[in-house]
Amino acid sequence: MARRLLQDMKERFERLRTPFYYYDTALLAETLAAIKSETDKHEGWHLHYAVKACATPQVLRLIQQAGFGCDCVSGGEIKVCLENGFPADEIVFAGVGKADWEIELALEAGIQYFNVESIPELEVIAEIAKRMNKVADVSFRINPDVGAHTHANITTGLAENKFGISVDDMIHVIRIAEQLPSIHFVGLHFHIGSQILQMDDFEALCHRINDLQVLLEAEGISVKNINVGGGLGIDYENPDEHPVPDFKAYFETYAKHLQLRPGQHLHFELGRAVVGQCGSLITRCLYVKQAKERQFVIVDAGMTELLRPALYGALHKVQNISSLSTPQTYDVVGPICESSDIFAKDCLLPETKRGDLIAIRSAGAYGETMASQYNCRELPKAYTGE
Ligand SMILES: *Cc1c(COP(=O)(O)O)cnc(C)c1O
């Protein structure tokens, strides 16, 4: 399976109703192989794909076949993973607000472990597990108070963020867990944010974990699993130059700086880096509108199909795959009745006409999964492969 340029897909795309998501499964396979080649050399390393990035069945199945487990943040995600062949005992379950039915579902299915984010949550899991005559394996999500150089809305590991349990409370919650017969403490979990491209941020997390391990040892507490979350970023500006993220640098950072104890397992939860570059949102130019000092390309996809630009001011490369004419400057906007429904400002595109196919690149992660039906729109379809 060779990767193909989007321009080569034009004929097929012309027959499909826009907007839709297109996933390049050849690139996904290449990405999965790149990850495996870095991690297979380490014993006791486990990969869990963060399903919230993209839960399209064709994509999930390829990831499952590559031997990944998954990281879920809702009962719905657990169901989707089970339906797509992931073994229950390779599913980990995080989230600050797990509902009772989601906890029951996870215990019933027999997931690997919960990533617990508060004492009240621990108590509810203990109660439900006891009622179901089960013992719940739990890891604690610790908020390491490590900043990440990324968008403010997607840092998660600072003391001010809502996620996790503070470092100061760590020993206390483990002691509580040890007293609960329906709870089995199995590890520590961390996740400092998303779209992180500076390896120093992950290195800082390693140093923090090393310090915590020393503290725990002094207390006689042993930890089976260290889960470092995900967060590796992708190159949104140059998807063709960097279709596969720098997994070597990422995994080597952990191999070099994290001091695992003998027999300890290391878990990763990558989302964006696995699927981000393989997806494009394919849309069509409806109108080119000349306004005062601005030219708008109005496309048939909007923030309902891809929310990231409106939500985070995120940048996606926009490409006209129908035209090779002389470039002009456009604002590329959607049809939704919101001023933030803008994909790109001052974007250089070949001269664009009504009917041209436009690809919004690097949309494989947090694209389709965030789609909404605002304005009574239909959810986008997804296509893969050739
Ligand atoms: C979202 C999330 C991830 C994946 O993050 P990426 O930046 O997409 O790699 C991993 N772990 C947890 C707990 C998450 O919430």
The ligand as an SDF file (V2000), in Angstrom:
LIG
                    3D

 15 15  0  0  0  0  0  0  0  0999 V2000
   -6.2600   13.1900   25.3380 C   0  0  0  0  0  0  0  0  0  0  0  0
   -5.4600   12.3170   26.1800 C   0  0  0  0  0  0  0  0  0  0  0  0
   -4.3500   11.6430   25.6640 C   0  0  0  0  0  0  0  0  0  0  0  0
   -3.8610   11.8200   24.2410 C   0  0  0  0  0  0  0  0  0  0  0  0
   -3.3040   13.0620   24.0080 O   0  0  0  0  0  0  0  0  0  0  0  0
   -2.5750   13.3850   22.6320 P   0  0  0  0  0  0  0  0  0  0  0  0
   -2.0760   14.7640   22.8020 O   0  0  0  0  0  0  0  0  0  0  0  0
   -3.5980   13.2840   21.5580 O   0  0  0  0  0  0  0  0  0  0  0  0
   -1.4770   12.3970   22.4560 O   0  0  0  0  0  0  0  0  0  0  0  0
   -3.6820   10.7780   26.4990 C   0  0  0  0  0  0  0  0  0  0  0  0
   -4.0760   10.5780   27.7730 N   0  0  0  0  0  0  0  0  0  0  0  0
   -5.1250   11.2150   28.3080 C   0  0  0  0  0  0  0  0  0  0  0  0
   -5.5140   10.9470   29.6990 C   0  0  0  0  0  0  0  0  0  0  0  0
   -5.8510   12.0980   27.5360 C   0  0  0  0  0  0  0  0  0  0  0  0
   -6.8870   12.7350   28.0690 O   0  0  0  0  0  0  0  0  0  0  0  0
  1  2  1  0
  2  3  1  0
  2 14  2  0
  3  4  1  0
  3 10  2  0
  4  5  1  0
  5  6  1  0
  6  7  2  0
  6  8  1  0
  6  9  1  0
 10 11  1  0
 11 12  2  0
 12 13  1  0
 12 14  1  0
 14 15  1  0
M  END
$$$$
